[in-house]
Structure formats: structure tokens, C-alpha cells
């Protein structure tokens, strides 16, 4: 599922999964920490929906 993301979103998610803080992700990627938090929240919601529907992709 991560491979389906646009490269900037993929970078944010991979950094998040590696345990990098939101503030550090914002500094690395050049987006605001609010944007980082929003993208992570949306990705988690997408994962929840997909697994609730029984699909992995």
C-alpha cells in the first residue's frame, strides 16, 4: 500500500514508520508539522478502512 503513495507521501510514511518524530519529518521533507500530522492521520484512516473491508490493497 505504501508503494501506491506519491513519492513525497511515501517518504513521510516511511520516516514515520521508522520512528522519526513529526517535527523531524517536517524538517526533512520541508512541509509543515501540521501537514505531516494530517498525512499520517489520513494514511492510518485509509489502512483502517481497507482492513475493515477485508482487502490489503
N, C-alpha and C positions, 0 to 999 in steps of 0.2 A: 504494500500500500504506500509505503514511503517513496518508492520509485515512481509512483504516479504523480507525485507532487512536483510543482515547478521548482527549478534549482534553488531559488532563494528560500522558499518554504522548506524544502528538503534540508538545507543547511541548518535552519533554525531547529527543525525537529531532531536532527542528528545530534546537534550540540546539546539540546535539552535531554535527550536520551543518554548522553554521556555524562550528565550531571552538572553541566555548566549552568551557572545562575542566569536568570533572566537579564539582569543588568550587564553581565559579561557578554551574553549573546547579543544584546543590543549594541554594545560597543564593537564587537567583532563584525557584525553584519551591517552596521550603520543605520539601523532602524530604531525607532523609539522603544523603550521598555514596554510601553503600553501596547504597541503593535506586536511585540514578541508575545506578550501575555495573551492577546486576542488570538493570534495564530495558533498558539499551543492549545488554548481552550477549544477552538473550532476543530482542531485535529482530534482532540480527545472525544469531542461530541460525535464526530464522524465515525471514529472507531467504535464507540458505544453503539451507535445506530447499526453499523454493519454487523457487529457480533450479535446484537439482539435479533437481527433479521436472519441470522444463521449463515451469512456469507463472509468470506475472508477477503474478497477483492471488490 
